[in-house]
């Protein structure tokens, strides 16, 4: 069955692929095997690409079917026989790879990936430990304040407020003029007013004598 049999557009036709149409139906497929191929136990593998996921195309546009699509894969054990019902039961021989045919694996990329993952893990662990230390410090300070140092802090603060109040009054009020030393220096001892002497009436004149 080909893509043309399903009503798919011509540009979607591919000799080794099948494109189902847009209608909803059950597709039955028959495959043409190579001539003379038989086996008593074979593995049939297939892959289905949904093609209905939203993504970005190579030209920058976005639409359904663009970009990476969801894939489904499966396999099945089957037997292929000829018209007489017989099949080739020759055991499968694994391919032997010689020492010269082995490809050297570049492990630099894997090492860099592992190093990046290790660095990320250490960073996350450091951040978590730092957060735990901060939380424990806050809890410890709160406990010490409310159970140990609250009265000490309150007493110190009251004394500090009292000292600040006295300094403020002495600096910005008339307190310096009302201190005991200043008052004592400005005070004068109390003195009684002097008593005037008694006045005596004079009977004789001085320097003047009248006519006799």
MDTraj code that builds the backbone (N, CA, C; nanometers):
import mdtraj as md
import numpy as np

residues = "UNK UNK UNK UNK UNK UNK UNK UNK UNK UNK UNK UNK UNK UNK UNK UNK UNK UNK UNK UNK UNK UNK UNK UNK UNK UNK UNK UNK UNK UNK UNK UNK UNK UNK UNK UNK UNK UNK UNK UNK UNK UNK UNK UNK UNK UNK UNK UNK UNK UNK UNK UNK UNK UNK UNK UNK UNK UNK UNK UNK UNK UNK UNK UNK UNK UNK UNK UNK UNK UNK UNK UNK UNK UNK UNK UNK UNK UNK UNK UNK UNK UNK UNK UNK UNK UNK UNK UNK UNK UNK UNK UNK UNK UNK UNK UNK UNK UNK UNK UNK UNK UNK UNK UNK UNK UNK UNK UNK UNK UNK UNK UNK UNK UNK UNK UNK UNK UNK UNK UNK UNK UNK UNK UNK UNK UNK UNK UNK UNK UNK UNK UNK UNK UNK UNK UNK UNK UNK UNK UNK UNK UNK UNK UNK UNK UNK UNK UNK UNK UNK UNK UNK UNK UNK UNK UNK UNK UNK UNK UNK UNK UNK UNK UNK UNK UNK UNK UNK UNK UNK UNK UNK UNK UNK UNK UNK UNK UNK UNK UNK UNK UNK UNK UNK UNK UNK UNK UNK UNK UNK UNK UNK UNK UNK UNK UNK UNK UNK UNK UNK UNK UNK UNK UNK UNK UNK UNK UNK UNK UNK UNK UNK".split()
xyz = np.array([
    [0.0852, -0.1193, 0.0000],
    [0.0000, 0.0000, 0.0000],
    [0.0884, 0.1237, 0.0000],
    [0.0585, 0.2204, -0.0760],
    [0.1379, 0.3417, -0.0865],
    [0.0575, 0.4605, -0.0372],
    [0.1286, 0.5755, -0.0318],
    [0.0607, 0.6959, 0.0113],
    [-0.0478, 0.7383, -0.0847],
    [-0.0317, 0.7057, -0.2122],
    [-0.1343, 0.7436, -0.3092],
    [-0.2635, 0.6672, -0.2872],
    [-0.2538, 0.5452, -0.2359],
    [-0.3740, 0.4662, -0.2123],
    [-0.4606, 0.5250, -0.1018],
    [-0.4025, 0.6055, -0.0132],
    [-0.4784, 0.6627, 0.0984],
    [-0.5331, 0.8006, 0.0682],
    [-0.5086, 0.8497, -0.0509],
    [-0.5579, 0.9827, -0.0848],
    [-0.4683, 1.0942, -0.0384],
    [-0.3424, 1.0633, -0.0025],
    [-0.2501, 1.1669, 0.0413],
    [-0.2024, 1.2476, -0.0783],
    [-0.1597, 1.3721, -0.0585],
    [-0.1097, 1.4533, -0.1698],
    [0.0128, 1.3894, -0.2340],
    [0.0373, 1.4258, -0.3604],
    [0.1497, 1.3678, -0.4332],
    [0.2830, 1.4031, -0.3702],
    [0.2950, 1.5252, -0.3133],
    [0.4234, 1.5628, -0.2548],
    [0.4551, 1.4822, -0.1295],
    [0.3564, 1.4140, -0.0739],
    [0.3797, 1.3307, 0.0437],
    [0.4111, 1.1864, 0.0067],
    [0.4135, 1.1536, -0.1210],
    [0.4401, 1.0160, -0.1619],
    [0.5870, 0.9832, -0.1419],
    [0.6122, 0.8679, -0.0839],
    [0.7485, 0.8211, -0.0598],
    [0.7498, 0.6710, -0.0808],
    [0.8529, 0.6172, -0.1464],
    [0.8510, 0.4733, -0.1779],
    [0.8561, 0.3835, -0.0559],
    [0.9095, 0.4317, 0.0561],
    [0.9199, 0.3474, 0.1755],
    [0.8365, 0.4001, 0.2915],
    [0.7496, 0.4954, 0.2667],
    [0.6678, 0.5513, 0.3734],
    [0.5213, 0.5483, 0.3322],
    [0.4366, 0.5509, 0.4337],
    [0.2927, 0.5533, 0.4090],
    [0.2324, 0.6687, 0.4878],
    [0.1573, 0.7523, 0.4201],
    [0.0923, 0.8671, 0.4826],
    [-0.0581, 0.8435, 0.4838],
    [-0.1182, 0.8246, 0.6008],
    [-0.2640, 0.8079, 0.6044],
    [-0.3328, 0.9382, 0.5697],
    [-0.4552, 0.9273, 0.5226],
    [-0.5318, 1.0453, 0.4861],
    [-0.5882, 1.1164, 0.6073],
    [-0.6663, 1.2185, 0.5826],
    [-0.7240, 1.2989, 0.6909],
    [-0.8534, 1.2404, 0.7440],
    [-0.9095, 1.1408, 0.6740],
    [-1.0355, 1.0838, 0.7198],
    [-1.0097, 0.9873, 0.8348],
    [-1.1159, 0.9588, 0.9100],
    [-1.1090, 0.8635, 1.0204],
    [-1.1539, 0.7266, 0.9701],
    [-1.0624, 0.6322, 0.9702],
    [-1.0946, 0.4978, 0.9226],
    [-0.9890, 0.4019, 0.9738],
    [-1.0139, 0.2749, 0.9588],
    [-0.9197, 0.1697, 0.9952],
    [-0.8445, 0.1291, 0.8690],
    [-0.7136, 0.1339, 0.8776],
    [-0.6307, 0.0998, 0.7622],
    [-0.5802, -0.0439, 0.7766],
    [-0.5968, -0.1207, 0.6714],
    [-0.5400, -0.2548, 0.6628],
    [-0.4273, -0.2511, 0.5608],
    [-0.3119, -0.2978, 0.6014],
    [-0.1936, -0.2854, 0.5171],
    [-0.1384, -0.4232, 0.4819],
    [-0.0888, -0.4337, 0.3589],
    [-0.0189, -0.5524, 0.3122],
    [0.1180, -0.5093, 0.2608],
    [0.2170, -0.5845, 0.2998],
    [0.3538, -0.5489, 0.2662],
    [0.4103, -0.6503, 0.1669],
    [0.4835, -0.6023, 0.0710],
    [0.5499, -0.6872, -0.0283],
    [0.6915, -0.7135, 0.0201],
    [0.7198, -0.8409, 0.0487],
    [0.8513, -0.8780, 0.0983],
    [0.9441, -0.9085, -0.0183],
    [1.0723, -0.9005, 0.0060],
    [1.1674, -0.9376, -0.0995],
    [1.1447, -1.0821, -0.1457],
    [1.1664, -1.1054, -0.2722],
    [1.1427, -1.2374, -0.3312],
    [1.2372, -1.3402, -0.2707],
    [1.1789, -1.4539, -0.2307],
    [1.2586, -1.5619, -0.1744],
    [1.2902, -1.5471, -0.0271],
    [1.2386, -1.4455, 0.0378],
    [1.2656, -1.4251, 0.1803],
    [1.1720, -1.5114, 0.2625],
    [1.2277, -1.6010, 0.3402],
    [1.1522, -1.6817, 0.4362],
    [1.2308, -1.6887, 0.5654],
    [1.1581, -1.7083, 0.6733],
    [1.2243, -1.7231, 0.8031],
    [1.1266, -1.7867, 0.8995],
    [1.1816, -1.8662, 0.9884],
    [1.0967, -1.9294, 1.0894],
    [1.0718, -1.8378, 1.2083],
    [1.1593, -1.7436, 1.2283],
    [1.1430, -1.6473, 1.3385],
    [1.2129, -1.5178, 1.2991],
    [1.1346, -1.4180, 1.2671],
    [1.1876, -1.2872, 1.2282],
    [1.1269, -1.1799, 1.3186],
    [1.1907, -1.0674, 1.3190],
    [1.1436, -0.9527, 1.3975],
    [1.0960, -0.8449, 1.3005],
    [0.9696, -0.8100, 1.3123],
    [0.9115, -0.7036, 1.2311],
    [0.9076, -0.5757, 1.3145],
    [0.9752, -0.4763, 1.2668],
    [0.9812, -0.3481, 1.3374],
    [0.9055, -0.2428, 1.2580],
    [0.8381, -0.1549, 1.3298],
    [0.7677, -0.0469, 1.2625],
    [0.7732, 0.0786, 1.3489],
    [0.7572, 0.1907, 1.2831],
    [0.7607, 0.3208, 1.3505],
    [0.6491, 0.4075, 1.2948],
    [0.5769, 0.4704, 1.3865],
    [0.4656, 0.5569, 1.3457],
    [0.4902, 0.6963, 1.4015],
    [0.4916, 0.7955, 1.3147],
    [0.5087, 0.9355, 1.3539],
    [0.3729, 1.0035, 1.3446],
    [0.3275, 1.0582, 1.4569],
    [0.1917, 1.1135, 1.4618],
    [0.1752, 1.2296, 1.3646],
    [0.2634, 1.3268, 1.3717],
    [0.2555, 1.4401, 1.2801],
    [0.1459, 1.5391, 1.3113],
    [0.0879, 1.5341, 1.4301],
    [-0.0191, 1.6289, 1.4641],
    [0.0174, 1.7152, 1.5840],
    [0.1482, 1.7298, 1.6107],
    [0.1927, 1.8146, 1.7204],
    [0.2279, 1.9533, 1.6680],
    [0.2054, 2.0530, 1.7532],
    [0.2361, 2.1910, 1.7158],
    [0.3856, 2.2150, 1.7330],
    [0.4456, 2.2821, 1.6350],
    [0.5878, 2.3101, 1.6428],
    [0.6279, 2.4189, 1.5453],
    [0.7584, 2.4449, 1.5365],
    [0.8125, 2.5487, 1.4497],
    [0.8820, 2.4843, 1.3308],
    [0.8480, 2.5316, 1.2132],
    [0.9079, 2.4808, 1.0900],
    [1.0440, 2.5470, 1.0667],
    [1.1144, 2.4974, 0.9640],
    [1.2465, 2.5499, 0.9344],
    [1.2416, 2.6947, 0.8873],
    [1.1327, 2.7349, 0.8250],
    [1.1217, 2.8730, 0.7768],
    [1.0760, 2.9711, 0.8845],
    [1.0590, 2.9232, 1.0069],
    [1.0228, 3.0113, 1.1174],
    [0.8758, 3.0148, 1.1501],
    [0.7916, 2.9609, 1.0644],
    [0.6480, 2.9586, 1.0934],
    [0.6155, 2.8444, 1.1882],
    [0.5043, 2.8581, 1.2568],
    [0.4600, 2.7565, 1.3517],
    [0.3239, 2.7043, 1.3082],
    [0.3109, 2.5732, 1.3108],
    [0.1850, 2.5111, 1.2697],
    [0.1845, 2.3671, 1.3174],
    [0.0706, 2.2997, 1.2995],
    [0.0597, 2.1584, 1.3338],
    [0.1430, 2.0778, 1.2348],
    [0.2251, 1.9881, 1.2882],
    [0.3105, 1.9055, 1.2042],
    [0.4510, 1.9573, 1.1898],
    [0.4790, 2.0783, 1.2376],
    [0.6134, 2.1336, 1.2285],
    [0.6948, 2.0937, 1.3507],
    [0.8249, 2.0891, 1.3325],
    [0.9130, 2.0579, 1.4434],
    [0.9094, 1.9107, 1.4808],
    [0.9708, 1.8751, 1.5935],
    [0.9714, 1.7349, 1.6379],
    [0.8298, 1.6850, 1.6633],
    [0.8042, 1.5637, 1.6201],
    [0.6712, 1.5050, 1.6339],
    [0.6780, 1.3805, 1.7225],
    [0.5634, 1.3450, 1.7749],
    [0.5532, 1.2281, 1.8617],
    [0.5689, 1.1008, 1.7790],
    [0.6504, 1.0078, 1.8286],
    [0.6779, 0.8835, 1.7575],
    [0.6336, 0.7641, 1.8409],
    [0.5857, 0.6621, 1.7715],
    [0.5486, 0.5346, 1.8327],
    [0.6274, 0.4247, 1.7617],
    [0.6875, 0.3366, 1.8385],
    [0.7668, 0.2281, 1.7813],
    [0.7249, 0.0971, 1.8466],
    [0.7349, -0.0109, 1.7682],
    [0.7010, -0.1439, 1.8200],
    [0.7679, -0.2482, 1.7316],
    [0.7671, -0.3693, 1.7779],
    [0.8220, -0.4810, 1.7015],
    [0.7409, -0.6060, 1.7340],
    [0.7494, -0.7045, 1.6454],
    [0.6732, -0.8284, 1.6629],
    [0.7530, -0.9443, 1.6041],
    [0.7402, -1.0591, 1.6675],
    [0.8017, -1.1821, 1.6159],
    [0.7069, -1.2450, 1.5147],
    [0.7547, -1.2664, 1.3925],
    [0.6720, -1.3230, 1.2858],
    [0.7491, -1.4358, 1.2175],
    [0.6765, -1.5137, 1.1408],
    [0.7348, -1.6202, 1.0576],
    [0.6895, -1.5984, 0.9143],
    [0.7817, -1.6107, 0.8215],
    [0.7525, -1.5928, 0.6790],
    [0.7778, -1.7265, 0.6088],
    [0.6754, -1.7801, 0.5468],
    [0.6863, -1.9103, 0.4798],
    [0.6539, -1.8924, 0.3315],
    [0.6964, -1.9902, 0.2540],
    [0.6667, -1.9859, 0.1112],
    [0.5337, -2.0540, 0.0831],
    [0.5064, -2.0752, -0.0430],
    [0.3770, -2.1339, -0.0807],
    [0.3603, -2.2763, -0.0319],
    [0.4698, -2.3449, -0.0047],
    [0.4614, -2.4824, 0.0455],
    [0.4536, -2.4880, 0.1974],
    [0.4674, -2.3750, 0.2639],
    [0.4622, -2.3721, 0.4096],
    [0.5958, -2.3908, 0.4765],
    [0.7012, -2.3998, 0.4005],
    [0.8344, -2.4161, 0.4583],
    [0.9033, -2.2806, 0.4680],
    [1.0024, -2.2753, 0.5533],
    [1.0756, -2.1503, 0.5742],
    [1.2211, -2.1819, 0.6020],
    [1.3013, -2.0836, 0.5907],
    [1.4442, -2.0971, 0.6169],
    [1.4669, -2.0908, 0.7671],
    [1.5206, -2.2012, 0.8204],
    [1.5452, -2.2070, 0.9653],
    [1.6932, -2.1984, 0.9977],
    [1.7696, -2.1405, 0.9092],
    [1.9121, -2.1232, 0.9368],
    [1.9287, -2.0253, 1.0524],
    [2.0041, -2.0639, 1.1552],
    [2.0207, -1.9721, 1.2688],
    [2.0926, -1.8450, 1.2268],
    [2.0544, -1.7400, 1.2921],
    [2.1130, -1.6089, 1.2619],
    [2.2507, -1.5998, 1.3248],
    [2.3454, -1.5547, 1.2493],
    [2.4828, -1.5405, 1.2960],
    [2.5092, -1.3923, 1.3195],
    [2.5530, -1.3646, 1.4391],
    [2.5839, -1.2251, 1.4709],
    [2.7012, -1.1766, 1.3872],
    [2.6967, -1.0508, 1.3559],
    [2.8078, -0.9905, 1.2824],
    [2.9286, -0.9775, 1.3734],
    [3.0407, -1.0252, 1.3242],
    [3.1643, -1.0162, 1.4006],
    [3.2382, -0.8893, 1.3608],
    [3.2684, -0.8103, 1.4590],
    [3.3378, -0.6840, 1.4359],
    [3.4831, -0.7021, 1.4724],
    [3.5704, -0.6767, 1.3775],
    [3.7133, -0.6903, 1.4011],
    [3.7679, -0.5785, 1.4860],
    [3.8871, -0.5980, 1.5400],
    [3.9455, -0.4925, 1.6250],
    [3.9748, -0.3648, 1.5490],
    [4.0024, -0.3786, 1.4174],
    [4.0328, -0.2589, 1.3386],
    [3.9079, -0.1820, 1.2993],
    [3.7922, -0.2462, 1.3096],
    [3.6680, -0.1824, 1.2674],
    [3.5977, -0.1067, 1.3797],
    [3.6510, -0.1181, 1.4994],
    [3.5867, -0.0498, 1.6120],
    [3.6095, 0.1000, 1.6020],
    [3.5101, 0.1728, 1.6366],
    [3.5180, 0.3186, 1.6348],
    [3.5545, 0.3693, 1.7732],
    [3.6463, 0.4620, 1.7758],
    [3.6845, 0.5225, 1.9025],
    [3.5730, 0.6147, 1.9497],
    [3.5373, 0.5976, 2.0728],
    [3.4292, 0.6771, 2.1306],
    [3.4898, 0.7992, 2.1981],
    [3.4434, 0.9111, 2.1571],
    [3.4897, 1.0364, 2.2162],
    [3.4124, 1.0602, 2.3446],
    [3.4828, 1.0478, 2.4548],
    [3.4172, 1.0612, 2.5855],
    [3.4268, 1.2022, 2.6412],
    [3.4834, 1.2934, 2.5642],
    [3.4958, 1.4304, 2.6158],
    [3.3589, 1.4931, 2.6387],
    [3.2682, 1.4677, 2.5430],
    [3.1339, 1.5238, 2.5590],
    [3.0635, 1.4691, 2.6811],
    [3.0776, 1.3360, 2.7045],
    [3.0140, 1.2772, 2.8221],
    [3.0761, 1.3305, 2.9507],
    [3.2100, 1.3451, 2.9496],
    [3.2754, 1.3975, 3.0693],
    [3.2308, 1.5400, 3.0978],
    [3.2187, 1.6212, 2.9927],
    [3.1719, 1.7580, 3.0140],
    [3.0289, 1.7596, 3.0660],
    [2.9465, 1.6682, 3.0139],
    [2.8080, 1.6616, 3.0614],
    [2.8025, 1.6215, 3.2082],
    [2.8834, 1.5196, 3.2457],
    [2.8862, 1.4775, 3.3861],
    [2.9386, 1.5894, 3.4754],
    [3.0425, 1.6612, 3.4270],
    [3.0968, 1.7713, 3.5070],
    [2.9930, 1.8812, 3.5258],
    [2.9172, 1.9097, 3.4200],
    [2.8122, 2.0116, 3.4314],
    [2.7046, 1.9686, 3.5301],
    [2.6642, 1.8411, 3.5239],
    [2.5634, 1.7921, 3.6175],
    [2.6150, 1.7964, 3.7610],
    [2.7437, 1.7592, 3.7802],
    [2.8003, 1.7627, 3.9155],
    [2.8059, 1.9050, 3.9686],
    [2.8440, 2.0004, 3.8811],
    [2.8489, 2.1401, 3.9236],
    [2.7100, 2.1913, 3.9615],
    [2.6106, 2.1557, 3.8821],
    [2.4736, 2.1975, 3.9131],
    [2.4269, 2.1386, 4.0456],
    [2.4601, 2.0114, 4.0707],
    [2.4202, 1.9479, 4.1962],
    [2.4866, 2.0157, 4.3152],
    [2.6173, 2.0468, 4.3023],
    [2.6869, 2.1128, 4.4127],
    [2.6287, 2.2516, 4.4387],
    [2.5936, 2.3227, 4.3336],
    [2.5352, 2.4563, 4.3511],
    [2.4014, 2.4481, 4.4231],
    [2.3177, 2.3532, 4.3812],
    [2.1868, 2.3366, 4.4463],
    [2.2047, 2.2975, 4.5924],
    [2.2996, 2.2064, 4.6193],
    [2.3242, 2.1644, 4.7574],
    [2.3729, 2.2818, 4.8422],
    [2.4601, 2.3660, 4.7859],
    [2.5097, 2.4825, 4.8597],
    [2.3968, 2.5792, 4.8920],
    [2.3089, 2.6040, 4.7954],
    [2.1961, 2.6949, 4.8188],
    [2.1041, 2.6398, 4.9273],
    [2.0771, 2.5091, 4.9232],
    [1.9898, 2.4480, 5.0240],
    [2.0522, 2.4588, 5.1626],
    [2.1831, 2.4300, 5.1737],
    [2.2504, 2.4401, 5.3034],
    [2.2510, 2.5840, 5.3543],
    [2.2721, 2.6801, 5.2647],
    [2.2716, 2.8202, 5.3064],
    [2.1348, 2.8612, 5.3600],
    [2.0290, 2.8181, 5.2940],
    [1.8937, 2.8492, 5.3411],
    [1.8680, 2.7859, 5.4776],
    [1.9126, 2.6615, 5.4966],
    [1.8943, 2.5956, 5.6262],
    [1.9695, 2.6686, 5.7369],
    [2.0930, 2.7130, 5.7071],
    [2.1711, 2.7858, 5.8080],
    [2.1015, 2.9162, 5.8462],
    [2.0476, 2.9879, 5.7474],
    [1.9780, 3.1138, 5.7766],
    [1.8541, 3.0892, 5.8621],
    [1.7774, 2.9857, 5.8287],
    [1.6563, 2.9551, 5.9061],
    [1.6920, 2.9172, 6.0493],
    [1.7945, 2.8322, 6.0667],
    [1.8356, 2.7926, 6.2015],
    [1.8872, 2.9122, 6.2808],
    [1.9574, 3.0029, 6.2156],
    [2.0069, 3.1219, 6.2857],
    [1.8913, 3.2089, 6.3344],
    [1.7904, 3.2273, 6.2491],
    [1.6739, 3.3070, 6.2897],
    [1.6023, 3.2422, 6.4072],
    [1.5856, 3.1103, 6.4031],
    [1.5188, 3.0402, 6.5131],
    [1.5990, 3.0529, 6.6416],
    [1.7328, 3.0395, 6.6326],
    [1.8168, 3.0486, 6.7517],
    [1.8117, 3.1885, 6.8126],
    [1.8191, 3.2913, 6.7287],
    [1.8136, 3.4286, 6.7802],
    [1.6783, 3.4569, 6.8454],
    [1.5716, 3.4098, 6.7844],
    [1.4384, 3.4297, 6.8419],
    [1.4250, 3.3600, 6.9767],
    [1.4751, 3.2372, 6.9858],
    [1.4678, 3.1637, 7.1123],
    [1.5477, 3.2347, 7.2210],
    [1.6703, 3.2769, 7.1892],
    [1.7532, 3.3434, 7.2896],
    [1.6913, 3.4755, 7.3343],
    [1.6265, 3.5452, 7.2425],
    [1.5680, 3.6741, 7.2795],
    [1.4504, 3.6567, 7.3744],
    [1.3611, 3.5655, 7.3442],
    [1.2395, 3.5518, 7.4241],
    [1.2613, 3.4701, 7.5518],
    [1.3674, 3.3920, 7.5615],
    [1.3868, 3.3073, 7.6787],
    [1.5100, 3.3440, 7.7606],
    [1.6033, 3.4163, 7.7027],
    [1.7267, 3.4443, 7.7749],
    [1.7561, 3.5936, 7.7866],
    [1.7547, 3.6618, 7.6781],
    [1.8059, 3.7990, 7.6744],
    [1.6974, 3.9054, 7.6729],
    [1.5729, 3.8669, 7.6851],
    [1.4670, 3.9684, 7.6749],
    [1.4734, 4.0671, 7.7900],
    [1.4857, 4.0169, 7.9142],
    [1.4900, 4.1055, 8.0299],
    [1.6157, 4.1909, 8.0287],
    [1.7281, 4.1317, 7.9863],
    [1.8528, 4.2087, 7.9814],
    [1.8415, 4.3224, 7.8813],
    [1.7883, 4.2918, 7.7658],
    [1.7720, 4.3951, 7.6635],
    [1.6742, 4.5021, 7.7103],
    [1.5652, 4.4624, 7.7752],
    [1.4669, 4.5597, 7.8223],
    [1.5276, 4.6506, 7.9297],
    [1.6049, 4.5919, 8.0238],
    [1.6675, 4.6719, 8.1283],
    [1.7685, 4.7710, 8.0689],
    [1.8484, 4.7204, 7.9748],
    [1.9461, 4.8094, 7.9108],
    [1.8772, 4.9214, 7.8346],
    [1.7683, 4.8915, 7.7692],
    [1.6974, 4.9927, 7.6912],
    [1.6341, 5.0981, 7.7820],
    [1.5792, 5.0551, 7.8960],
    [1.5211, 5.1518, 7.9898],
    [1.6280, 5.2450, 8.0454],
    [1.7446, 5.1880, 8.0803],
    [1.8534, 5.2724, 8.1294],
    [1.9010, 5.3685, 8.0212],
    [1.9062, 5.3201, 7.9011],
    [1.9490, 5.4052, 7.7907],
    [1.8499, 5.5183, 7.7669],
    [1.7206, 5.4873, 7.7733],
    [1.6188, 5.5904, 7.7564],
    [1.6287, 5.6947, 7.8669],
    [1.6515, 5.6489, 7.9895],
    [1.6616, 5.7431, 8.1012],
    [1.7817, 5.8356, 8.0835],
    [1.8951, 5.7791, 8.0423],
    [2.0140, 5.8615, 8.0217],
    [1.9935, 5.9608, 7.9083],
    [1.9305, 5.9163, 7.8027],
    [1.9033, 6.0067, 7.6915],
    [1.8091, 6.1192, 7.7324],
    [1.7097, 6.0875, 7.8173],
    [1.6151, 6.1896, 7.8622],
    [1.6850, 6.2957, 7.9453],
    [1.7730, 6.2538, 8.0367],
    [1.8449, 6.3496, 8.1212],
    [1.9357, 6.4371, 8.0372],
    [2.0073, 6.3763, 7.9424],
    [2.0957, 6.4552, 7.8562],
    [2.0170, 6.5554, 7.7736],
    [1.9015, 6.5156, 7.7277],
    [1.8195, 6.6060, 7.6462],
    [1.7714, 6.7241, 7.7290],
    [1.7270, 6.6977, 7.8516],
    [1.6771, 6.8053, 7.9377],
    [1.7886, 6.9026, 7.9714],
    [1.9066, 6.8506, 8.0017],
    [2.0179, 6.9384, 8.0363],
    [2.0637, 7.0230, 7.9179],
    [2.0465, 6.9698, 7.7990],
    [2.0978, 7.0397, 7.6812],
    [2.0005, 7.1423, 7.6266],
    [1.8721, 7.1113, 7.6260],
    [1.7747, 7.1950, 7.5566],
    [1.6767, 7.2655, 7.6505],
    [1.6983, 7.2664, 7.7820],
    [1.6057, 7.3333, 7.8740],
    [1.6833, 7.4260, 7.9665],
    [1.6143, 7.4804, 8.0627],
    [1.6758, 7.5729, 8.1590],
    [1.7341, 7.4996, 8.2772],
    [1.7579, 7.3719, 8.2614],
    [1.8057, 7.2946, 8.3754],
    [1.9396, 7.3473, 8.4256],
    [2.0261, 7.3897, 8.3311],
    [2.1588, 7.4346, 8.3731],
    [2.1502, 7.5625, 8.4582],
    [2.0433, 7.6361, 8.4386],
    [2.0282, 7.7558, 8.5213],
    [1.9644, 7.7247, 8.6549],
    [1.9101, 7.6061, 8.6695],
    [1.8423, 7.5701, 8.7935],
    [1.9199, 7.4693, 8.8754],
    [2.0430, 7.4460, 8.8398],
    [2.1208, 7.3497, 8.9174],
    [2.1507, 7.4075, 9.0554],
    [2.1835, 7.3204, 9.1452],
    [2.2017, 7.3615, 9.2847],
    [2.3185, 7.4570, 9.2997],
    [2.4261, 7.4301, 9.2259],
    [2.5430, 7.5173, 9.2398],
    [2.5123, 7.6576, 9.1896],
    [2.4416, 7.6644, 9.0760],
    [2.4068, 7.7957, 9.0226],
    [2.3130, 7.8706, 9.1159],
    [2.2176, 7.8009, 9.1699],
    [2.1227, 7.8647, 9.2610],
    [2.1929, 7.9151, 9.3851],
    [2.2832, 7.8327, 9.4391],
    [2.3554, 7.8745, 9.5592],
    [2.4437, 7.9949, 9.5312],
    [2.5041, 7.9996, 9.4117],
    [2.5912, 8.1133, 9.3799],
    [2.5118, 8.2416, 9.3601],
    [2.3926, 8.2291, 9.3072],
    [2.3112, 8.3482, 9.2808],
    [2.2337, 8.3962, 9.4031],
    [2.2224, 8.3162, 9.5058],
    [2.1474, 8.3566, 9.6244],
    [2.2264, 8.4593, 9.7063],
    [2.1600, 8.5580, 9.7649],
    [2.2196, 8.6577, 9.8541],
    [2.1624, 8.6402, 9.9939],
    [2.2474, 8.6599, 10.0969],
    [2.1944, 8.6427, 10.2339],
    [2.0884, 8.7485, 10.2651],
    [1.9908, 8.7109, 10.3409],
    [1.8809, 8.8010, 10.3757],
    [1.9288, 8.9033, 10.4797],
    [1.9078, 9.0322, 10.4504],
    [1.9442, 9.1411, 10.5429],
    [1.8200, 9.2254, 10.5739],
    [1.8017, 9.2520, 10.7025],
    [1.6866, 9.3333, 10.7447],
    [1.7103, 9.4813, 10.7105],
    [1.6039, 9.5499, 10.6837],
    [1.6142, 9.6929, 10.6522],
    [1.6576, 9.7716, 10.7785],
    [1.7463, 9.8688, 10.7640],
    [1.7901, 9.9462, 10.8832],
    [1.6749, 10.0320, 10.9423],
    [1.6772, 10.0433, 11.0702],
    [1.5718, 10.1213, 11.1398],
    [1.6169, 10.2681, 11.1468],
    [1.5363, 10.3577, 11.0995],
    [1.5782, 10.4999, 11.1044],
    [1.5823, 10.5490, 11.2507],
    [1.6750, 10.6388, 11.2802],
    [1.6842, 10.6900, 11.4182],
    [1.5652, 10.7814, 11.4500],
    [1.5329, 10.7958, 11.5752],
    [1.4184, 10.8817, 11.6122],
    [1.4496, 11.0294, 11.5866],
    [1.3502, 11.1038, 11.5438],
    [1.3656, 11.2464, 11.5175],
    [1.3371, 11.3264, 11.6481],
    [1.4256, 11.4226, 11.6806],
    [1.4100, 11.5060, 11.8033],
    [1.3850, 11.6506, 11.7592],
    [1.2848, 11.7129, 11.8166],
    [1.2493, 11.8500, 11.7808],
    [1.3506, 11.9456, 11.8418],
    [1.4017, 12.0303, 11.7549],
    [1.5018, 12.1268, 11.8013],
    [1.4291, 12.2499, 11.8646],
    [1.4792, 12.3002, 11.9732],
    [1.4194, 12.4178, 12.0398],
    [1.5003, 12.5435, 12.0176],
    [1.6184, 12.5349, 11.9767],
    [1.7033, 12.6527, 11.9577],
    [1.7431, 12.6592, 11.8138],
    [1.7614, 12.7846, 11.7687],
    [1.8026, 12.8032, 11.6318],
    [1.9512, 12.8224, 11.6277],
    [2.0036, 12.7931, 11.5180],
    [2.1482, 12.8044, 11.5039],
    [2.1769, 12.9187, 11.4072],
    [2.2547, 13.0189, 11.4548],
    [2.2996, 13.1279, 11.3686],
    [2.1964, 13.2366, 11.3454],
    [2.0862, 13.2381, 11.4093],
    [1.9857, 13.3433, 11.3905],
    [1.9216, 13.3723, 11.5253],
    [1.9176, 13.4953, 11.5576],
    [1.8556, 13.5375, 11.6830],
    [1.7546, 13.6462, 11.6489],
    [1.6425, 13.6343, 11.6975],
    [1.5380, 13.7335, 11.6720],
    [1.5535, 13.8600, 11.7603],
    [1.4675, 13.9605, 11.7375],
    [1.4718, 14.0850, 11.8155],
    [1.4165, 14.0572, 11.9541],
    [1.4781, 14.1249, 12.0506],
    [1.4330, 14.1062, 12.1885],
    [1.3259, 14.2071, 12.2233],
])
top = md.Topology()
chain = top.add_chain()
for i, resn in enumerate(residues, 1):
    res = top.add_residue(resn, chain, resSeq=i)
    for name in ("N", "CA", "C"):
        top.add_atom(name, md.element.get_by_symbol(name[0]), res)
traj = md.Trajectory(xyz[None], top)
